[in-house]
Amino acid sequence: MRVYNFAPGPAMLPGEVMEKAREEFLDYAGTGMSVVELSHRSKDYEAVVERTEALLREVMGIPDNYKVIFVQGGATMQFSAVPMNLRRNGKADYVDSGNFARLALEEARKFVDVHVAASSREDKYVHVPELDPRGFDPDADYFHFTTNNTIYGTCFPSLPDTGNVPLIADMSSNILSQPYDVTKFGLIYAGAQKNLASAGMAVVILREDLLERCSDQLPVLIDYRTYVKSKSLYNTPPSFTIYLAMLTLERLRSLGGVPAVYERNQKKARHIYEFLDRSRAFRPLADKASRSLMNVTFALPDEELNDRFVKEAAKSGLTNLKGHRVAGGMRASIYNAMPLEGAQALVEFMSDFEKKL
């Protein structure tokens, strides 16, 4: 039985994508082979990568002067790759808005002098920090922030104005969920396992002039130029993950693209938050002005009730609602693949649970 999977990642994939992958698994495009068996040097697989890139460019409106590459190591590898590739003066601005934002800046400290431009750590990340350009370093090599904070259920409502300093964004948990103007960024990266495909890959979108900063002393699989020159096929890629991304992007386009999916996401999130705001037992954990569309965090009055709720919800087909260990409570991750019916089922269960208290 399929359930409503509220996991933060690896996350729910669209049913249509899973069915298409199952249908083609033994024989992809008449090759007589599974896509996982295709040589990455073959024309058939090169076409998969080219199609995936073309679809991503289309749905995100990526201009020609931006490169798109698919890399292994997930978003975590980009915590190292970004400072190693983009350092110039040896210093960078970082926003400390959550667990992964913190991990990114701590890793960057191995390679550049990190200036924390803003932080909400003292408030336990229940909101995103205010981004005041007066506190930004105009001589920084780049400005790094995390658009959506998965663990704490917060999201930046707008983009910072960083002037001539390239804006770098970790969009792992909200890429493709709402429109973004790619030209506002120097580089965007995102793990695939939330809104794009299965785990095992990150996508990197970077303005081509930034490639001039790459040192010839970089390890070959860290150097962005390696992937650009080889069209992401320098070594054996995460072939099945890229294929799933292709199918997911085809589905997203058929739904009307990112603007249409954004409207759906707003409806899902609004349905849950409206219940939380009127509930007498459940309380939202993120400040209202910082609430995420992708990860809704909430809690009951005590941990015993939280545990009971999570266990009973799972028995009703609402799985993976336990919050992250550092934040506690519950978390409902409602990425693009989660239908409105899933959000409705969650609210109905929460309402029934509350009535029994």
TORKOL-4160 file (C-alpha; in steps of 0.2 Angstrom, whole numbers, padded with zeros to 4 digits, m for minus):
357
<pt num="1" X="0000" Y="0000" Z="0000"/>
<pt num="2" X="0007" Y="0017" Z="m0005"/>
<pt num="3" X="0007" Y="0030" Z="0010"/>
<pt num="4" X="0008" Y="0048" Z="0011"/>
<pt num="5" X="0027" Y="0050" Z="0014"/>
<pt num="6" X="0031" Y="0066" Z="0023"/>
<pt num="7" X="0050" Y="0062" Z="0024"/>
<pt num="8" X="0062" Y="0076" Z="0022"/>
<pt num="9" X="0073" Y="0067" Z="0010"/>
<pt num="10" X="0075" Y="0055" Z="0002"/>
<pt num="11" X="0057" Y="0060" Z="m0001"/>
<pt num="12" X="0041" Y="0056" Z="m0010"/>
<pt num="13" X="0043" Y="0055" Z="m0029"/>
<pt num="14" X="0028" Y="0057" Z="m0041"/>
<pt num="15" X="0018" Y="0041" Z="m0044"/>
<pt num="16" X="0018" Y="0044" Z="m0063"/>
<pt num="17" X="0037" Y="0045" Z="m0063"/>
<pt num="18" X="0039" Y="0029" Z="m0053"/>
<pt num="19" X="0027" Y="0020" Z="m0065"/>
<pt num="20" X="0036" Y="0027" Z="m0080"/>
<pt num="21" X="0053" Y="0021" Z="m0073"/>
<pt num="22" X="0045" Y="0004" Z="m0069"/>
<pt num="23" X="0038" Y="0003" Z="m0086"/>
<pt num="24" X="0055" Y="0007" Z="m0094"/>
<pt num="25" X="0066" Y="m0002" Z="m0082"/>
<pt num="26" X="0070" Y="m0018" Z="m0092"/>
<pt num="27" X="0070" Y="m0009" Z="m0109"/>
<pt num="28" X="0074" Y="0009" Z="m0110"/>
<pt num="29" X="0069" Y="0018" Z="m0127"/>
<pt num="30" X="0070" Y="0001" Z="m0137"/>
<pt num="31" X="0088" Y="m0002" Z="m0132"/>
<pt num="32" X="0084" Y="m0019" Z="m0125"/>
<pt num="33" X="0093" Y="m0013" Z="m0109"/>
<pt num="34" X="0089" Y="m0005" Z="m0093"/>
<pt num="35" X="0094" Y="0013" Z="m0091"/>
<pt num="36" X="0105" Y="0008" Z="m0077"/>
<pt num="37" X="0115" Y="m0004" Z="m0089"/>
<pt num="38" X="0118" Y="0009" Z="m0102"/>
<pt num="39" X="0136" Y="0015" Z="m0105"/>
<pt num="40" X="0138" Y="0033" Z="m0100"/>
<pt num="41" X="0149" Y="0034" Z="m0116"/>
<pt num="42" X="0134" Y="0028" Z="m0127"/>
<pt num="43" X="0124" Y="0040" Z="m0138"/>
<pt num="44" X="0108" Y="0034" Z="m0129"/>
<pt num="45" X="0114" Y="0039" Z="m0112"/>
<pt num="46" X="0121" Y="0055" Z="m0118"/>
<pt num="47" X="0104" Y="0059" Z="m0124"/>
<pt num="48" X="0097" Y="0057" Z="m0107"/>
<pt num="49" X="0109" Y="0069" Z="m0099"/>
<pt num="50" X="0106" Y="0082" Z="m0113"/>
<pt num="51" X="0087" Y="0080" Z="m0112"/>
<pt num="52" X="0088" Y="0082" Z="m0093"/>
<pt num="53" X="0098" Y="0098" Z="m0094"/>
<pt num="54" X="0087" Y="0105" Z="m0108"/>
<pt num="55" X="0072" Y="0102" Z="m0097"/>
<pt num="56" X="0079" Y="0110" Z="m0082"/>
<pt num="57" X="0085" Y="0125" Z="m0092"/>
<pt num="58" X="0067" Y="0127" Z="m0099"/>
<pt num="59" X="0057" Y="0126" Z="m0082"/>
<pt num="60" X="0069" Y="0137" Z="m0073"/>
<pt num="61" X="0073" Y="0149" Z="m0087"/>
<pt num="62" X="0091" Y="0147" Z="m0086"/>
<pt num="63" X="0101" Y="0159" Z="m0098"/>
<pt num="64" X="0114" Y="0153" Z="m0110"/>
<pt num="65" X="0128" Y="0161" Z="m0100"/>
<pt num="66" X="0125" Y="0148" Z="m0086"/>
<pt num="67" X="0132" Y="0131" Z="m0086"/>
<pt num="68" X="0122" Y="0116" Z="m0079"/>
<pt num="69" X="0131" Y="0101" Z="m0072"/>
<pt num="70" X="0126" Y="0085" Z="m0063"/>
<pt num="71" X="0138" Y="0080" Z="m0049"/>
<pt num="72" X="0140" Y="0066" Z="m0036"/>
<pt num="73" X="0142" Y="0069" Z="m0018"/>
<pt num="74" X="0126" Y="0078" Z="m0015"/>
<pt num="75" X="0124" Y="0096" Z="m0009"/>
<pt num="76" X="0137" Y="0092" Z="0005"/>
<pt num="77" X="0151" Y="0090" Z="m0007"/>
<pt num="78" X="0146" Y="0108" Z="m0013"/>
<pt num="79" X="0150" Y="0115" Z="0004"/>
<pt num="80" X="0168" Y="0111" Z="0000"/>
<pt num="81" X="0167" Y="0114" Z="m0019"/>
<pt num="82" X="0160" Y="0132" Z="m0018"/>
<pt num="83" X="0174" Y="0139" Z="m0008"/>
<pt num="84" X="0188" Y="0129" Z="m0017"/>
<pt num="85" X="0182" Y="0134" Z="m0035"/>
<pt num="86" X="0176" Y="0152" Z="m0031"/>
<pt num="87" X="0189" Y="0159" Z="m0019"/>
<pt num="88" X="0199" Y="0174" Z="m0025"/>
<pt num="89" X="0202" Y="0186" Z="m0011"/>
<pt num="90" X="0201" Y="0172" Z="0001"/>
<pt num="91" X="0185" Y="0178" Z="0011"/>
<pt num="92" X="0166" Y="0175" Z="0009"/>
<pt num="93" X="0150" Y="0180" Z="0017"/>
<pt num="94" X="0139" Y="0167" Z="0025"/>
<pt num="95" X="0121" Y="0167" Z="0032"/>
<pt num="96" X="0119" Y="0156" Z="0047"/>
<pt num="97" X="0100" Y="0151" Z="0046"/>
<pt num="98" X="0100" Y="0133" Z="0050"/>
<pt num="99" X="0109" Y="0116" Z="0052"/>
<pt num="100" X="0114" Y="0114" Z="0034"/>
<pt num="101" X="0119" Y="0133" Z="0032"/>
<pt num="102" X="0129" Y="0131" Z="0048"/>
<pt num="103" X="0138" Y="0115" Z="0041"/>
<pt num="104" X="0142" Y="0125" Z="0024"/>
<pt num="105" X="0150" Y="0139" Z="0033"/>
<pt num="106" X="0160" Y="0128" Z="0045"/>
<pt num="107" X="0166" Y="0118" Z="0030"/>
<pt num="108" X="0171" Y="0134" Z="0020"/>
<pt num="109" X="0182" Y="0140" Z="0035"/>
<pt num="110" X="0194" Y="0127" Z="0029"/>
<pt num="111" X="0197" Y="0136" Z="0013"/>
<pt num="112" X="0192" Y="0155" Z="0016"/>
<pt num="113" X="0190" Y="0168" Z="0029"/>
<pt num="114" X="0171" Y="0167" Z="0033"/>
<pt num="115" X="0162" Y="0182" Z="0039"/>
<pt num="116" X="0144" Y="0178" Z="0046"/>
<pt num="117" X="0134" Y="0191" Z="0038"/>
<pt num="118" X="0118" Y="0187" Z="0048"/>
<pt num="119" X="0113" Y="0173" Z="0060"/>
<pt num="120" X="0097" Y="0167" Z="0069"/>
<pt num="121" X="0107" Y="0154" Z="0079"/>
<pt num="122" X="0104" Y="0162" Z="0096"/>
<pt num="123" X="0085" Y="0161" Z="0093"/>
<pt num="124" X="0087" Y="0142" Z="0089"/>
<pt num="125" X="0084" Y="0146" Z="0070"/>
<pt num="126" X="0065" Y="0148" Z="0072"/>
<pt num="127" X="0066" Y="0162" Z="0060"/>
<pt num="128" X="0078" Y="0167" Z="0046"/>
<pt num="129" X="0089" Y="0182" Z="0050"/>
<pt num="130" X="0087" Y="0199" Z="0043"/>
<pt num="131" X="0098" Y="0202" Z="0029"/>
<pt num="132" X="0105" Y="0220" Z="0030"/>
<pt num="133" X="0117" Y="0225" Z="0015"/>
<pt num="134" X="0126" Y="0237" Z="0027"/>
<pt num="135" X="0133" Y="0221" Z="0035"/>
<pt num="136" X="0139" Y="0213" Z="0019"/>
<pt num="137" X="0157" Y="0213" Z="0014"/>
<pt num="138" X="0159" Y="0222" Z="m0003"/>
<pt num="139" X="0175" Y="0213" Z="m0006"/>
<pt num="140" X="0169" Y="0195" Z="m0002"/>
<pt num="141" X="0172" Y="0182" Z="m0015"/>
<pt num="142" X="0154" Y="0177" Z="m0014"/>
<pt num="143" X="0139" Y="0178" Z="m0003"/>
<pt num="144" X="0132" Y="0161" Z="0002"/>
<pt num="145" X="0114" Y="0157" Z="0009"/>
<pt num="146" X="0102" Y="0143" Z="0011"/>
<pt num="147" X="0085" Y="0148" Z="0003"/>
<pt num="148" X="0075" Y="0135" Z="0013"/>
<pt num="149" X="0080" Y="0127" Z="0030"/>
<pt num="150" X="0073" Y="0109" Z="0030"/>
<pt num="151" X="0075" Y="0105" Z="0048"/>
<pt num="152" X="0068" Y="0121" Z="0056"/>
<pt num="153" X="0054" Y="0124" Z="0043"/>
<pt num="154" X="0060" Y="0142" Z="0038"/>
<pt num="155" X="0062" Y="0150" Z="0021"/>
<pt num="156" X="0069" Y="0167" Z="0015"/>
<pt num="157" X="0054" Y="0177" Z="0008"/>
<pt num="158" X="0066" Y="0187" Z="m0003"/>
<pt num="159" X="0083" Y="0188" Z="m0010"/>
<pt num="160" X="0097" Y="0198" Z="m0003"/>
<pt num="161" X="0105" Y="0212" Z="m0013"/>
<pt num="162" X="0123" Y="0208" Z="m0014"/>
<pt num="163" X="0128" Y="0221" Z="m0027"/>
<pt num="164" X="0143" Y="0214" Z="m0037"/>
<pt num="165" X="0147" Y="0200" Z="m0025"/>
<pt num="166" X="0140" Y="0184" Z="m0033"/>
<pt num="167" X="0125" Y="0177" Z="m0024"/>
<pt num="168" X="0127" Y="0158" Z="m0020"/>
<pt num="169" X="0112" Y="0148" Z="m0015"/>
<pt num="170" X="0109" Y="0131" Z="m0008"/>
<pt num="171" X="0092" Y="0127" Z="m0014"/>
<pt num="172" X="0092" Y="0108" Z="m0010"/>
<pt num="173" X="0075" Y="0108" Z="m0001"/>
<pt num="174" X="0065" Y="0121" Z="m0012"/>
<pt num="175" X="0072" Y="0120" Z="m0030"/>
<pt num="176" X="0058" Y="0120" Z="m0043"/>
<pt num="177" X="0045" Y="0123" Z="m0029"/>
<pt num="178" X="0043" Y="0142" Z="m0033"/>
<pt num="179" X="0050" Y="0154" Z="m0046"/>
<pt num="180" X="0067" Y="0161" Z="m0045"/>
<pt num="181" X="0076" Y="0173" Z="m0057"/>
<pt num="182" X="0092" Y="0163" Z="m0060"/>
<pt num="183" X="0101" Y="0179" Z="m0066"/>
<pt num="184" X="0101" Y="0185" Z="m0048"/>
<pt num="185" X="0113" Y="0171" Z="m0044"/>
<pt num="186" X="0131" Y="0168" Z="m0047"/>
<pt num="187" X="0128" Y="0149" Z="m0043"/>
<pt num="188" X="0114" Y="0138" Z="m0037"/>
<pt num="189" X="0116" Y="0120" Z="m0031"/>
<pt num="190" X="0104" Y="0107" Z="m0024"/>
<pt num="191" X="0103" Y="0089" Z="m0019"/>
<pt num="192" X="0091" Y="0080" Z="m0030"/>
<pt num="193" X="0083" Y="0069" Z="m0017"/>
<pt num="194" X="0069" Y="0081" Z="m0012"/>
<pt num="195" X="0061" Y="0089" Z="m0028"/>
<pt num="196" X="0071" Y="0082" Z="m0042"/>
<pt num="197" X="0075" Y="0064" Z="m0041"/>
<pt num="198" X="0082" Y="0050" Z="m0030"/>
<pt num="199" X="0097" Y="0053" Z="m0019"/>
<pt num="200" X="0115" Y="0052" Z="m0026"/>
<pt num="201" X="0117" Y="0068" Z="m0036"/>
<pt num="202" X="0117" Y="0087" Z="m0035"/>
<pt num="203" X="0114" Y="0099" Z="m0049"/>
<pt num="204" X="0125" Y="0115" Z="m0050"/>
<pt num="205" X="0120" Y="0130" Z="m0060"/>
<pt num="206" X="0134" Y="0143" Z="m0062"/>
<pt num="207" X="0137" Y="0158" Z="m0071"/>
<pt num="208" X="0151" Y="0154" Z="m0084"/>
<pt num="209" X="0162" Y="0169" Z="m0080"/>
<pt num="210" X="0165" Y="0162" Z="m0062"/>
<pt num="211" X="0174" Y="0147" Z="m0070"/>
<pt num="212" X="0189" Y="0159" Z="m0073"/>
<pt num="213" X="0192" Y="0158" Z="m0054"/>
<pt num="214" X="0195" Y="0140" Z="m0054"/>
<pt num="215" X="0213" Y="0135" Z="m0049"/>
<pt num="216" X="0223" Y="0122" Z="m0059"/>
<pt num="217" X="0227" Y="0114" Z="m0043"/>
<pt num="218" X="0209" Y="0108" Z="m0039"/>
<pt num="219" X="0206" Y="0090" Z="m0037"/>
<pt num="220" X="0198" Y="0084" Z="m0054"/>
<pt num="221" X="0181" Y="0079" Z="m0047"/>
<pt num="222" X="0180" Y="0096" Z="m0037"/>
<pt num="223" X="0184" Y="0107" Z="m0052"/>
<pt num="224" X="0168" Y="0113" Z="m0060"/>
<pt num="225" X="0177" Y="0114" Z="m0077"/>
<pt num="226" X="0179" Y="0095" Z="m0077"/>
<pt num="227" X="0160" Y="0093" Z="m0078"/>
<pt num="228" X="0157" Y="0108" Z="m0090"/>
<pt num="229" X="0170" Y="0101" Z="m0102"/>
<pt num="230" X="0164" Y="0083" Z="m0101"/>
<pt num="231" X="0145" Y="0088" Z="m0101"/>
<pt num="232" X="0144" Y="0079" Z="m0083"/>
<pt num="233" X="0151" Y="0063" Z="m0091"/>
<pt num="234" X="0170" Y="0064" Z="m0085"/>
<pt num="235" X="0167" Y="0048" Z="m0075"/>
<pt num="236" X="0153" Y="0036" Z="m0072"/>
<pt num="237" X="0138" Y="0048" Z="m0067"/>
<pt num="238" X="0123" Y="0044" Z="m0055"/>
<pt num="239" X="0115" Y="0037" Z="m0071"/>
<pt num="240" X="0098" Y="0032" Z="m0064"/>
<pt num="241" X="0096" Y="0048" Z="m0053"/>
<pt num="242" X="0099" Y="0059" Z="m0069"/>
<pt num="243" X="0086" Y="0048" Z="m0078"/>
<pt num="244" X="0073" Y="0050" Z="m0064"/>
<pt num="245" X="0077" Y="0069" Z="m0064"/>
<pt num="246" X="0072" Y="0069" Z="m0083"/>
<pt num="247" X="0056" Y="0060" Z="m0080"/>
<pt num="248" X="0052" Y="0072" Z="m0065"/>
<pt num="249" X="0055" Y="0087" Z="m0076"/>
<pt num="250" X="0045" Y="0081" Z="m0090"/>
<pt num="251" X="0030" Y="0079" Z="m0077"/>
<pt num="252" X="0033" Y="0096" Z="m0070"/>
<pt num="253" X="0032" Y="0104" Z="m0087"/>
<pt num="254" X="0016" Y="0095" Z="m0091"/>
<pt num="255" X="0008" Y="0102" Z="m0075"/>
<pt num="256" X="0012" Y="0120" Z="m0081"/>
<pt num="257" X="0030" Y="0122" Z="m0075"/>
<pt num="258" X="0036" Y="0130" Z="m0059"/>
<pt num="259" X="0023" Y="0144" Z="m0058"/>
<pt num="260" X="0009" Y="0131" Z="m0058"/>
<pt num="261" X="0017" Y="0120" Z="m0045"/>
<pt num="262" X="0021" Y="0135" Z="m0034"/>
<pt num="263" X="0002" Y="0138" Z="m0034"/>
<pt num="264" X="m0001" Y="0120" Z="m0028"/>
<pt num="265" X="0012" Y="0121" Z="m0015"/>
<pt num="266" X="0005" Y="0137" Z="m0008"/>
<pt num="267" X="m0012" Y="0128" Z="m0006"/>
<pt num="268" X="m0005" Y="0113" Z="0003"/>
<pt num="269" X="0005" Y="0124" Z="0015"/>
<pt num="270" X="m0009" Y="0136" Z="0018"/>
<pt num="271" X="m0021" Y="0121" Z="0022"/>
<pt num="272" X="m0009" Y="0115" Z="0036"/>
<pt num="273" X="m0004" Y="0131" Z="0043"/>
<pt num="274" X="m0022" Y="0137" Z="0044"/>
<pt num="275" X="m0026" Y="0122" Z="0055"/>
<pt num="276" X="m0010" Y="0125" Z="0066"/>
<pt num="277" X="m0015" Y="0143" Z="0069"/>
<pt num="278" X="m0032" Y="0139" Z="0075"/>
<pt num="279" X="m0027" Y="0123" Z="0085"/>
<pt num="280" X="m0029" Y="0122" Z="0104"/>
<pt num="281" X="m0016" Y="0108" Z="0105"/>
<pt num="282" X="m0004" Y="0109" Z="0090"/>
<pt num="283" X="0008" Y="0124" Z="0088"/>
<pt num="284" X="0019" Y="0129" Z="0073"/>
<pt num="285" X="0037" Y="0130" Z="0077"/>
<pt num="286" X="0043" Y="0142" Z="0064"/>
<pt num="287" X="0039" Y="0161" Z="0066"/>
<pt num="288" X="0025" Y="0166" Z="0054"/>
<pt num="289" X="0035" Y="0178" Z="0043"/>
<pt num="290" X="0048" Y="0164" Z="0040"/>
<pt num="291" X="0037" Y="0149" Z="0036"/>
<pt num="292" X="0043" Y="0137" Z="0023"/>
<pt num="293" X="0031" Y="0130" Z="0009"/>
<pt num="294" X="0041" Y="0114" Z="0009"/>
<pt num="295" X="0044" Y="0109" Z="0027"/>
<pt num="296" X="0030" Y="0112" Z="0040"/>
<pt num="297" X="0037" Y="0110" Z="0058"/>
<pt num="298" X="0025" Y="0109" Z="0073"/>
<pt num="299" X="0023" Y="0101" Z="0090"/>
<pt num="300" X="0011" Y="0096" Z="0104"/>
<pt num="301" X="0013" Y="0101" Z="0122"/>
<pt num="302" X="0025" Y="0087" Z="0127"/>
<pt num="303" X="0036" Y="0074" Z="0119"/>
<pt num="304" X="0025" Y="0059" Z="0125"/>
<pt num="305" X="0011" Y="0066" Z="0115"/>
<pt num="306" X="0023" Y="0070" Z="0100"/>
<pt num="307" X="0028" Y="0052" Z="0100"/>
<pt num="308" X="0011" Y="0045" Z="0101"/>
<pt num="309" X="0005" Y="0056" Z="0087"/>
<pt num="310" X="0019" Y="0050" Z="0076"/>
<pt num="311" X="0016" Y="0032" Z="0079"/>
<pt num="312" X="m0003" Y="0033" Z="0077"/>
<pt num="313" X="m0001" Y="0044" Z="0061"/>
<pt num="314" X="0011" Y="0030" Z="0053"/>
<pt num="315" X="m0003" Y="0017" Z="0057"/>
<pt num="316" X="m0015" Y="0028" Z="0047"/>
<pt num="317" X="m0003" Y="0029" Z="0032"/>
<pt num="318" X="0005" Y="0046" Z="0036"/>
<pt num="319" X="0023" Y="0042" Z="0038"/>
<pt num="320" X="0040" Y="0050" Z="0043"/>
<pt num="321" X="0032" Y="0064" Z="0053"/>
<pt num="322" X="0045" Y="0064" Z="0067"/>
<pt num="323" X="0055" Y="0080" Z="0068"/>
<pt num="324" X="0073" Y="0081" Z="0067"/>
<pt num="325" X="0082" Y="0077" Z="0083"/>
<pt num="326" X="0089" Y="0095" Z="0085"/>
<pt num="327" X="0072" Y="0103" Z="0083"/>
<pt num="328" X="0060" Y="0090" Z="0091"/>
<pt num="329" X="0042" Y="0090" Z="0088"/>
<pt num="330" X="0035" Y="0085" Z="0071"/>
<pt num="331" X="0039" Y="0090" Z="0053"/>
<pt num="332" X="0028" Y="0087" Z="0037"/>
<pt num="333" X="0039" Y="0089" Z="0021"/>
<pt num="334" X="0027" Y="0093" Z="0007"/>
<pt num="335" X="0038" Y="0094" Z="m0008"/>
<pt num="336" X="0031" Y="0095" Z="m0026"/>
<pt num="337" X="0027" Y="0077" Z="m0027"/>
<pt num="338" X="0015" Y="0078" Z="m0011"/>
<pt num="339" X="m0003" Y="0080" Z="m0018"/>
<pt num="340" X="m0015" Y="0092" Z="m0009"/>
<pt num="341" X="m0024" Y="0076" Z="m0004"/>
<pt num="342" X="m0009" Y="0072" Z="0007"/>
<pt num="343" X="m0010" Y="0088" Z="0016"/>
<pt num="344" X="m0029" Y="0086" Z="0018"/>
<pt num="345" X="m0027" Y="0069" Z="0026"/>
<pt num="346" X="m0014" Y="0076" Z="0038"/>
<pt num="347" X="m0025" Y="0090" Z="0044"/>
<pt num="348" X="m0040" Y="0078" Z="0046"/>
<pt num="349" X="m0029" Y="0066" Z="0056"/>
<pt num="350" X="m0022" Y="0080" Z="0067"/>
<pt num="351" X="m0040" Y="0087" Z="0070"/>
<pt num="352" X="m0046" Y="0069" Z="0075"/>
<pt num="353" X="m0031" Y="0067" Z="0086"/>
<pt num="354" X="m0034" Y="0084" Z="0095"/>
<pt num="355" X="m0052" Y="0080" Z="0098"/>
<pt num="356" X="m0047" Y="0064" Z="0108"/>
<pt num="357" X="m0035" Y="0074" Z="0120"/>
